[in-house]
Amino acid sequence: MIENVFQNLANAIIIQAAKDYRIVIRMLAKNPQHSRAMEEKKELEDFFLSEWFKTLSGVNGEILLKKLEQEVRHDSKRAF
């Protein structure tokens, strides 16, 4: 029971980080010099590449980052 609570929390953290990363990538596509977006992107990448992320998810963060970037690029192409 308590394990489910912790797993749900871990999932929520990862889902929110992925949403935030998508937003930051879109912001940087519009304005590559946006300093706060660059900082946030770095923080999120550090999270996805961290041991903590591996502990929470068991997923390869490097692969996930690439997939998120591809997803945003694909969505951007469809929007035009």
Secondary structure, 3 states (H helix, E strand, C coil): CHHHHHHHHHHHHHHHHHHHHHHHHHHHHHCCCCHHHHHHHHHHHHHHCCHHHHHHHCCCHHHHHHHHHHHHHHHHHHHC
